[in-house]
């Protein structure tokens, strides 16, 4: 899922900015322009999504992660070779 879809799922830049207690919606608009949500904000975005009963997964933020690494919402990537 791209940044645009995440922001839309959460009601658009203005609503998401308010949920995140940002003073200005241009913060979230900047994410749209740069096509990235800063790592420091991902936890806050996930919290806002949970409050709205919207399910977001790691693969929604990181498109380079293959979906098959996750068997459910709480699963971690397969740690092959770990002792």
N, C-alpha and C positions, 0 to 999 in steps of 0.2 A: 504494500500500500504506500502510495506516495504521500508526502507532506500535505498536499492539497486535500486528499481524501480524508486524512486524519482530522485536519482542521474542519472540514465540512461535516464530518461525523459528529464533531463536538459543537456544532452550531455556528461555525464561521469565526473569522478573526476577532470580531468584537465580543461575542459571547465567550470564546475561549480566553481572551485577554482578561475579561472580568472574573472568570472562574479561577484564573491563575493569579488574580490580584495585581495585574500589571496596570500601570497608570494610563497606558496608551495602547490602542489596538495596533499601532504601527509595529510594535514588537513582534506580534504574531504575523503580521503582513510581511515583515522582513524575512521570517522563516520561509514564507511562501516564495518570495523573490529569490532567496538563496537555495531553496529546495532542500532544506535541512532543518531539523529541530535540534538545537544545541543539546549535547549530552547532559548538561546541567539541568535541563528542563524536562527531560524524558520522564523522570519519576513524577513530577508535578502533573504532566499531561496524563500519565497513567492513573493517577489519583483522581483527576477531574473526570476521566472516562468511567472509572469505577463508581463515582458518585452519581453518574448519569446512567448506570447499568449498561455501559457500552464496553464491549470486549475488544481490547487491543492486545496484540501479541508482539513478541520481539521481532518476528518477521515483518510486522507492519512498519517498523522503524528501520530495519536493516534488511534491505532487499537482497543482499548478497548471501543471506542465510537460507539454505534450502528448507522448505516447509517440512520435509520428512524428518528433520532432526528433532521435531517436536511431536510427541504423541498426544499431548494435551496442553492446556493453558499453563500448567504449573511445571511442566517437564523442562529439564535442562538439556542442552546438547549432549549427545552421546560422547562420553569421555573415553574413547578407545586408547588403550595403552597405559591408562593410569594404574598405579599400584594400589 
